[in-house]
């Protein structure tokens, strides 16, 4: 194991509620360790009570106090105080809604600030989401901006800073904007729920495909034991065990392992009781999947979590798996779609579907439970696209401590929709399709450097694996194995070959990484 | 140390005049990680001396030579200290730590010594360190006694200053920030400002300047590349992005902003020859410019990135360094590579200023 992945493991272990990370202990650590400098006054602890943020953000703060200010905590003390801070000074799930991709390490996301000024000032070094996932008093936002320039004095010399009165802008525009947009407000109460039970799940791992499965949670003294079984549509299965905890108003964090890999779960417990989020491999977080889970059992509101596959070609029949809870209602199909029920339970219904003609996007339901996405009956695709349209991979390994960061692509199939025109709002998303994948040099400069030969290779599941890090003596100027690449997907559909392109920046390592990037 | 003449190493590539006793010889002083100042004898093409500085890490950054070239000053210790070093013995004669437990003070890029050798001017950026929060404080220029390193006075200055240079007569102190700020060297009062970012704003975007390499010794001319876009051209037009050269003559005080070519490559830094007729820019290419016409002359590819440029006292050799760990010689006319000197331990010069100085042989 590399030193970096050990570090990530240690960091991740904090957000588990592992060991004796109980709230009472957290309060004690806060009082003894943090309170040594942060005076407790009428309004609470100096600074600490002027902020609300995510469990990851609290952990970054506690880490920094250790690294920069010599606060020495045992791992269980650190875990306890992070959990206590997240429970007492956290965000509601609603407050995190638009920005969860940064917590989930979701690779298909676009980080946009509210305007160019905020993007250039904050989003230049870290995600804007990192900003929007904080609430502070006006004074504390002022402290935070002062901290930035005080801690990183070259900040005002960097591109998009040296060309302007950076400190003037920071004081006169940025601080008031932050104070007004993200005021402290009230911390939501900690959920403190027993999540024990069986949670059917549905989701998809890009590059591998749809899965259904079961998350089993068992409450323990400090959190929950967790077991996860994923049954992939390709017939493979994987079982993980581990533990997790619910932080604050609804932030589920867990670490699990199968014999092959270690994963981390970052889910939100929604108001309707559904767990939703993403899991990813430790040290290779591009690889993972989105997941929705609902607790089964008596009284569970009927809910369809997933329908796989979510499409049917007209004139063909397909076996379709419907996953959910309380699936006891009557199957409701649109006209033109017929079904044979192969098997049925309250958690899983297997259907054999057929349709003589293309219907486009239609709704499926079992009683009151509607499928979360439209089901598509189609004849032939009109076009394909690649997701993501722009991606970044990073060189790694090669004797260095930082592993490679791959990039995962998928080919999406589309219908033009009622207006018959491609790439308009009424286009119908048909789903993901297997494709032939290749990379090409993006432009003449990439051609001259033979980027496609050096930067890495893409497999037929759309996974691009970048080259090793370090100067390459074979390349001009000993360049690293970086490259500017075009990713090309070809899908054979109904006797036609459809093609799409995406842009891949195969670039250098992320030398500074954080729980919230 | 056995000194081998450069001509023996480089064959006939260089036609250097034979040095006679007492004649000045060029040396280069390169700071390298984590604590070294490496002196290179450019005639012998060899490392002359390695000076190690206590508590200097992660790297000494800006070296400044006294006018008699017997003393070198350097910003060290995470940019929070300045040291005075005897160049012959390598001994640290004095040191000032700017920071206190309550106040952290960084000196990032700007330091120069007055021509009479009496005063060291250092740009400083401070932050007050409270128990639970920081407060950014105004920037200033601190004037130290070059002999004792005692603080003589401080003067408020604009933020974002990088390079500083005394006028030849010592009366003025030039500071590069978002504009050229000119201070009275005695009182520290800012007496004049000339546009850099404000230059030709009706025609182009504000020039982007990253000037962190002090390297004006042999010419007395500070030269800085800058980049902007013409407003009347489409951004996709290859002629829209422009490379410019700023020059400032410490003798005459004349400063010029000039557009020299379409921006097809970047130069990290530039330097001017002693005749003040040529400028040389480097990063991934080495380029010569004619300063009389303001046009590019010649460009060659480099085997790797170099950040800093110096021109020899006779104007015949361009010395490239920075980024990695060598100092490389190029013919100033043909831009042909003549040779290089590796620094000890492969230690990186990074983006430190590399200075050229002369002293009697």
Interface residues (C-beta under 8 A of the other chain):
Chain A: X37 X38 X39 X46 X47 X143 X146 X147 X149 X150 X151 X153 X154 X156 X157 X159 X162 X163 X164 X165 X166 X167 X476 X477 X478
Chain B: X79 X104 X106 X108 X125 X127 X129 X131 X132 X133 X134 X135 X136 X159 X160 X162 X178 X197 X206 X208 X209 X210 X212 X284 X301 X302 X303 X304 X305
